[in-house]
Amino acid sequence: MSKAITDNKPVSRFERKFSILPKNIGFALAFIRQICRPDRDYPKDRVNSLYFDSADLDEYMRSASGEFRKNKVRIRWYGTVSGNGGTIPVYLELKSREGFASSKQREKFTVPSEDLLPDRLGRGIVDKTTLNNTLAKFGHFTETPLRPVIVISYQRYRFQEIQTGIRVSFDYDISASMIAPELRRHESRISLPGAVIEVKGPTLELPVTLRRMKFLDTDWSRFSKYGYCIEAFLSDPGSVARFSPSGKILDL
């Protein structure tokens, strides 16, 4: 494993998330394409994230309860991995949130592609010393040991709103695989319906063009893919919890 680039200067930004019902995915993507231009460098790719949490799922509980301060630790990589040799860049990230403001620090590593195969993700991709030392460099110290919990994967379109240049992403085809064996209550892998639009910018105010999203039967929420997927695994198959993200904020 080799280390390449460190980006540990957090820049605060505001995130607004809108969950999209399955029936509205096509309308939503067409709407975003009307008012946004595709990102110049990375217009579309597959995003994969291995999330870490304590044995008691402390970070999930903070997210589910809507605490003001919370953190997520994950390792992220892009594209589909075949495991046929070679190396893949991955990013160890700490995402911190206070209220509606969030920041992200990350460090890039290069790992053998075989380490990203599903049956090896339980090893955590990087060793525990590297994980803890990198988080310490970010100023993050955990009270209890972290372990790999779940891997979440989705397709992402990236855009910039034409008038303001604010970043907009459209995530769909969301699937998750449970890595922690004791949490595999019903199945080890699930696919979640719907999509998520994320708007990231320097203020809470939405561009005028994006305020028209209400016609998509959506509203601003504190949607968390990590929280949503954990909740889905902990819920009985076919239950409402798998199809109705919690934490919606109405009339904003």
Backbone torsions as a table, in degrees:
resi	resn	phi	psi	omega
1	MET	NA	131.7	178.7
2	SER	-119.3	150.3	179.5
3	LYS	-106.5	138.6	-175.8
4	ALA	-119.9	-75.6	-168.9
5	ILE	-118.2	134.5	176.2
6	THR	-109.5	132.6	175.5
7	ASP	-129.6	81.2	-174.0
8	ASN	-113.9	31.8	173.1
9	LYS	-109.4	95.8	-174.2
10	PRO	-65.7	135.9	175.7
11	VAL	-115.1	121.2	-176.6
12	SER	-74.8	141.1	176.7
13	ARG	-148.0	165.2	177.7
14	PHE	-108.2	134.5	179.1
15	GLU	-115.7	132.3	172.3
16	ARG	-121.6	130.2	-174.7
17	LYS	-121.2	141.2	-178.6
18	PHE	-130.0	117.3	177.5
19	SER	-82.7	135.5	-175.5
20	ILE	-112.1	128.4	177.8
21	LEU	-65.5	149.9	-178.8
22	PRO	-52.9	-39.9	-177.2
23	LYS	-66.8	-17.4	-175.7
24	ASN	-106.3	6.8	-176.3
25	ILE	-59.3	-48.6	-178.6
26	GLY	-62.5	-43.9	178.4
27	PHE	-62.2	-42.2	-176.9
28	ALA	-64.6	-45.0	-179.7
29	LEU	-65.9	-39.5	177.5
30	ALA	-63.3	-39.5	178.8
31	PHE	-63.0	-46.7	-179.4
32	ILE	-62.3	-38.5	-179.5
33	ARG	-67.9	-23.1	177.9
34	GLN	-74.0	-32.6	-172.4
35	ILE	-111.6	-1.3	-178.4
36	CYS	-130.7	155.7	172.7
37	ARG	-104.7	146.6	178.8
38	PRO	-61.5	145.1	175.3
39	ASP	-58.5	137.6	-174.5
40	ARG	-67.3	-39.3	-173.0
41	ASP	-94.3	-42.9	-175.3
42	TYR	-133.5	74.7	-176.4
43	PRO	-70.2	-27.4	-178.0
44	LYS	-158.6	137.0	171.2
45	ASP	-165.0	175.7	176.0
46	ARG	-95.0	127.5	-179.1
47	VAL	-107.9	129.9	179.3
48	ASN	-126.0	133.8	-178.6
49	SER	-137.2	125.9	171.8
50	LEU	-97.2	116.4	-176.7
51	TYR	-95.8	144.5	178.3
52	PHE	-113.5	146.5	177.1
53	ASP	-156.4	172.5	177.6
54	SER	-77.7	171.6	177.4
55	ALA	-61.6	-28.4	179.4
56	ASP	-94.8	8.1	179.9
57	LEU	55.9	48.5	-177.3
58	ASP	-58.8	-44.2	-177.6
59	GLU	-69.4	-36.5	175.7
60	TYR	-61.8	-43.1	-179.0
61	MET	-64.2	-38.2	177.1
62	ARG	-64.5	-41.1	179.6
63	SER	-66.2	-44.5	-177.6
64	ALA	-65.6	-32.9	-178.6
65	SER	-86.6	-5.7	177.4
66	GLY	73.3	32.1	179.8
67	GLU	-61.2	151.4	-176.6
68	PHE	-64.9	-42.5	-179.4
69	ARG	-112.3	131.2	177.0
70	LYS	-157.4	160.8	-177.3
71	ASN	-134.3	154.3	171.0
72	LYS	-130.9	133.8	176.2
73	VAL	-111.7	127.2	-177.8
74	ARG	-150.9	160.4	169.1
75	ILE	-116.3	126.2	-173.1
76	ARG	-117.7	141.7	172.4
77	TRP	-144.5	168.5	-171.1
78	TYR	-125.2	149.7	178.1
79	GLY	84.9	-174.8	179.3
80	THR	-103.0	131.5	-176.2
81	VAL	-100.8	128.5	179.7
82	SER	-92.7	-26.7	-177.6
83	GLY	76.5	21.5	-178.2
84	ASN	-94.5	34.3	179.6
85	GLY	96.8	173.0	-178.8
86	GLY	85.9	-176.1	-178.8
87	THR	-123.7	158.3	-177.5
88	ILE	-131.7	135.0	173.1
89	PRO	-75.0	136.3	175.5
90	VAL	-130.7	161.1	-175.9
91	TYR	-128.2	116.7	172.8
92	LEU	-83.1	118.5	-170.9
93	GLU	-122.8	143.5	168.1
94	LEU	-117.3	115.4	177.1
95	LYS	-106.5	120.9	-177.2
96	SER	-114.8	142.3	-179.1
97	ARG	-133.8	135.8	170.6
98	GLU	-127.9	107.3	-175.0
99	GLY	64.8	-123.6	179.6
100	PHE	-96.4	-3.5	179.9
101	ALA	-94.6	138.1	179.5
102	SER	-135.0	159.5	176.1
103	SER	-144.4	159.5	-177.8
104	LYS	-139.1	133.9	171.8
105	GLN	-119.1	145.2	-179.7
106	ARG	-153.6	156.5	176.4
107	GLU	-133.1	136.8	-175.8
108	LYS	-93.3	134.8	174.7
109	PHE	-127.9	160.0	173.2
110	THR	-117.0	125.8	-174.9
111	VAL	-128.8	157.2	174.2
112	PRO	-60.3	139.7	-177.7
113	SER	-60.2	-28.8	179.6
114	GLU	-62.2	-26.3	-179.2
115	ASP	-69.2	-12.6	-178.8
116	LEU	-101.2	4.3	175.8
117	LEU	-71.1	148.3	-174.4
118	PRO	-53.2	-39.4	-175.8
119	ASP	-77.3	-2.4	178.7
120	ARG	-112.0	-7.1	-175.3
121	LEU	-65.8	-22.8	177.5
122	GLY	-63.2	-16.2	176.9
123	ARG	-79.6	-13.6	174.9
124	GLY	93.1	0.8	178.0
125	ILE	71.1	-51.4	174.3
126	VAL	-114.4	156.7	-179.2
127	ASP	-72.7	162.5	-174.3
128	LYS	-63.5	-35.5	179.4
129	THR	-64.2	-44.7	178.2
130	THR	-62.4	-42.5	179.0
131	LEU	-59.3	-51.6	-175.8
132	ASN	-68.2	-40.0	-179.9
133	ASN	-65.8	-39.0	179.5
134	THR	-67.9	-42.6	177.5
135	LEU	-63.9	-37.0	177.3
136	ALA	-63.3	-38.1	177.1
137	LYS	-62.0	-32.1	177.0
138	PHE	-79.2	-5.3	-178.0
139	GLY	84.6	21.0	-177.6
140	HIS	-115.1	123.5	-179.6
141	PHE	-127.2	123.7	-177.1
142	THR	-91.8	144.7	178.7
143	GLU	-77.4	-30.3	-179.7
144	THR	-126.8	153.6	-178.1
145	PRO	-60.4	145.9	176.6
146	LEU	-97.9	149.3	176.2
147	ARG	-143.0	156.7	178.2
148	PRO	-64.2	135.4	-176.3
149	VAL	-117.0	-51.3	-171.6
150	ILE	-152.8	146.3	172.9
151	VAL	-113.8	131.6	-177.9
152	ILE	-120.3	134.2	-176.4
153	SER	-132.5	143.8	178.8
154	TYR	-161.4	159.5	172.6
155	GLN	-84.9	139.1	-179.7
156	ARG	-130.6	127.4	165.7
157	TYR	-97.6	136.2	177.3
158	ARG	-114.1	137.5	-178.2
159	PHE	-137.4	169.3	166.4
160	GLN	-127.4	130.3	177.8
161	GLU	-63.3	133.1	-168.3
162	ILE	-62.6	-42.6	-173.9
163	GLN	-77.5	-36.2	-173.2
164	THR	-111.6	-19.0	-175.9
165	GLY	79.3	5.2	179.1
166	ILE	-63.7	142.7	-178.4
167	ARG	-76.9	134.4	177.8
168	VAL	-132.4	132.7	175.7
169	SER	-124.0	150.9	179.5
170	PHE	-125.7	113.2	-175.5
171	ASP	-111.2	132.7	179.9
172	TYR	-149.6	-179.7	-177.3
173	ASP	52.8	53.7	-175.9
174	ILE	-86.0	126.7	175.7
175	SER	-135.3	158.0	-178.5
176	ALA	-144.0	144.3	174.9
177	SER	-123.8	130.3	-179.3
178	MET	-79.8	124.2	179.8
179	ILE	-92.8	-39.4	179.2
180	ALA	-70.5	114.0	-172.3
181	PRO	-61.9	-33.0	-176.4
182	GLU	-72.9	-11.0	178.7
183	LEU	-96.9	0.7	178.0
184	ARG	-82.7	74.1	-174.1
185	ARG	-76.4	-35.1	-175.9
186	HIS	-124.8	-46.8	178.3
187	GLU	-148.1	163.3	-177.1
188	SER	-94.0	-15.8	-178.3
189	ARG	-142.1	138.9	177.3
190	ILE	-135.7	155.2	172.4
191	SER	-116.3	133.6	-176.2
192	LEU	-105.0	137.1	-179.5
193	PRO	-75.4	168.0	174.3
194	GLY	84.1	-170.8	-178.3
195	ALA	-147.8	174.2	179.2
196	VAL	-136.8	130.9	170.7
197	ILE	-102.8	128.3	177.4
198	GLU	-116.9	132.5	178.1
199	VAL	-117.8	124.0	-174.9
200	LYS	-125.6	122.6	-177.6
201	GLY	-159.0	-177.0	-174.8
202	PRO	-80.0	-12.3	-179.6
203	THR	-137.1	169.4	176.9
204	LEU	-77.2	-18.4	-174.5
205	GLU	-70.5	131.4	177.3
206	LEU	-83.5	144.5	170.3
207	PRO	-57.3	150.5	-177.2
208	VAL	-56.2	-40.6	-177.2
209	THR	-62.2	-36.0	-176.3
210	LEU	-79.8	-13.5	178.4
211	ARG	-69.2	-12.7	-180.0
212	ARG	-80.1	1.1	-177.4
213	MET	-65.5	-13.7	-179.1
214	LYS	-58.8	-24.0	179.3
215	PHE	-67.5	-11.4	179.4
216	LEU	-90.1	13.0	-178.8
217	ASP	58.8	42.3	179.6
218	THR	-132.2	162.5	174.1
219	ASP	-147.4	167.9	-178.3
220	TRP	-64.5	135.1	-179.0
221	SER	-141.2	168.2	172.5
222	ARG	-96.9	41.1	-178.1
223	PHE	-54.8	133.7	176.3
224	SER	-129.4	119.6	178.4
225	LYS	-59.3	-40.8	179.4
226	TYR	-62.1	-50.9	-179.7
227	GLY	-62.8	-42.0	-178.8
228	TYR	-62.3	-45.1	-177.0
229	CYS	-70.4	-40.1	176.2
230	ILE	-61.5	-44.5	179.7
231	GLU	-61.0	-38.5	179.5
232	ALA	-64.6	-41.0	178.8
233	PHE	-67.1	-33.1	-178.1
234	LEU	-82.6	-8.7	-178.9
235	SER	-96.0	157.1	177.5
236	ASP	-69.4	143.2	177.0
237	PRO	-54.1	134.4	179.8
238	GLY	85.5	-1.8	-178.4
239	SER	-77.7	159.9	-178.0
240	VAL	-61.9	-30.5	-176.4
241	ALA	-58.1	-25.5	-178.9
242	ARG	-78.1	-15.0	-172.7
243	PHE	-123.9	0.6	-176.9
244	SER	-131.3	92.4	179.4
245	PRO	-56.1	138.1	-180.0
246	SER	-86.7	170.0	172.1
247	GLY	84.8	24.2	-179.6
248	LYS	-69.4	142.2	178.2
249	ILE	-113.5	113.1	-173.0
250	LEU	-90.0	152.1	170.1
251	ASP	61.7	36.2	175.3
252	LEU	-117.7	NA	NA
